[in-house]
Amino acid sequence: MKTGHKVKSDPRRGLPSVERLAQAVRQSGCELADWALRDAARALLDQERERVRISDKATPTLENLIVQARARAEAMCHPHPRRVVNATGIVLHTNLGRAPLAPGAVAAVAAAAAGYSDLEFDLVSGKRGDRQTAVAGKLARLGGSEAALVVNNNAAAVVLALNTLARGREVIVSRGELVEIGGSFRVPEIMHRAGVKLVEVGSTNRTHPRDYANAVGPDSALLLKVHRSNFALSGFTAEVDLPELAAIGAEHGLPLLEDLGSGTFVELPGLPREAYAPERLRLGADLVCFSGDKLLGGPQAGLLLGSGAHIDELRRNPLARALRLDKLSLAALDWTLDAYLAGTAARELPVLRQLSEPSERLELRARALAERLAKLAGAAARVEVHTQPSPVGGGSLPGLELASWVVAVEPAAGAERVAGRLRAAPVPVVARVRDARLLIDVRTLLDGDAEALEEAFRLALR
Ligand SMILES: *Cc1c(COP(=O)(O)O)cnc(C)c1O
């Protein structure tokens, strides 16, 4: 009989059971739902078992497990999406939900959501109505077009237009415009899925009128122009402008579709001219499409404006039904378009207000915020104020930067560390980090955000 042989015990045995850990979390004063406590405990214990198995480390204490399981369960129970403070200065931040709606649009959404409505009911005749008639009429009026149509988002608008006007046939587009937007919208792939044949013309940096003209053949159905929403071409470049392209289309009997990406119905100083949709139609596009939640400042939607014949064709495509806009977005869009019609858009839409806020106002806001943050930070951080160029972002306005004002916070605990804590605050704060400093850009702070920011910093600098 061997003696003195120590049997090494399996350290995994030191871990509690799922039920026991869930119970312990509950007894620690946590009032979250049982399913979340159990799921969190199970996931954490799986991870710990694996960690102990491969690294031979000691099992964590029960107290430590409780804290971790509780944090996991809390994360599971947060609503999603939930409010965050956008301190990046990027007005149209796709990951942060793009355009915030105006309060009036929010109220319109709430009213449409809470009850019945005449969504597809004609109150005069008492018969079935059309969900689009009202917004389509307003869009056509604003854009100076014969007709208009709305769908779920601009990607859907592009698919619908391509599939309707060119299914099984050729669409001619410049190599300089085969863009990818946000990783999931790539022009060549969208064209393939829409059932059209891509005919690329020109080169990456230069495309000439003769490139388009030479590509026209018996199978051609459409000319496509795509806005380079998220990059700029500079240097030795050439592109065919809209009137020239429209002339080529007219000569060969081909319609011209422009995917504007970002479009609006006001001309604001400092914003690029090509985003002004009415002008694109005047310059010769037969159809233009753009997003509702970029520069327009409304809900997610895809807006199509153009000739009555083309819009009619699009409307009759069975895909239009699959891509239709829901009633909540429709309500927000209708309110937003009313603001443009009333001439109050620049004043009422958060996106337009943020983009046109004067530098002096931004500076005042930055200084006021810096004072409050410096007071609560004490020795835990150095706080300064300075100007900073910030991109407008959101795949909207390539290379366009606006001079903004930022509060730069240099925490003793390290900027990345504090940035992580700010994201874990009751109202999470998303800020840029540069050169060991957190940059709080005041341009994108909305009503109530300053208080949320202060609270987040109070916790993060503790
Ligand atoms: C943003 C963008 C799209 C996609 O629009 P969504 O509304 O996000 O679907 C398509 N084309 C261009 C040129 C864009 O900038």
The ligand as an SDF file (V2000), in Angstrom:
LIG
                    3D

 15 15  0  0  0  0  0  0  0  0999 V2000
  -26.0810   55.4130  -45.6010 C   0  0  0  0  0  0  0  0  0  0  0  0
  -26.1270   55.0560  -47.0410 C   0  0  0  0  0  0  0  0  0  0  0  0
  -26.9020   53.9660  -47.4880 C   0  0  0  0  0  0  0  0  0  0  0  0
  -27.6690   53.1190  -46.5240 C   0  0  0  0  0  0  0  0  0  0  0  0
  -28.7270   53.8290  -45.9690 O   0  0  0  0  0  0  0  0  0  0  0  0
  -29.5450   53.2200  -44.7200 P   0  0  0  0  0  0  0  0  0  0  0  0
  -30.6250   54.2120  -44.4850 O   0  0  0  0  0  0  0  0  0  0  0  0
  -28.5750   53.0900  -43.6110 O   0  0  0  0  0  0  0  0  0  0  0  0
  -30.0670   51.9010  -45.1610 O   0  0  0  0  0  0  0  0  0  0  0  0
  -26.9020   53.6820  -48.8210 C   0  0  0  0  0  0  0  0  0  0  0  0
  -26.2000   54.4280  -49.7030 N   0  0  0  0  0  0  0  0  0  0  0  0
  -25.4450   55.4750  -49.3160 C   0  0  0  0  0  0  0  0  0  0  0  0
  -24.6870   56.2410  -50.3490 C   0  0  0  0  0  0  0  0  0  0  0  0
  -25.3990   55.8230  -47.9750 C   0  0  0  0  0  0  0  0  0  0  0  0
  -24.6500   56.8630  -47.5750 O   0  0  0  0  0  0  0  0  0  0  0  0
  1  2  1  0
  2  3  1  0
  2 14  2  0
  3  4  1  0
  3 10  2  0
  4  5  1  0
  5  6  1  0
  6  7  2  0
  6  8  1  0
  6  9  1  0
 10 11  1  0
 11 12  2  0
 12 13  1  0
 12 14  1  0
 14 15  1  0
M  END
$$$$
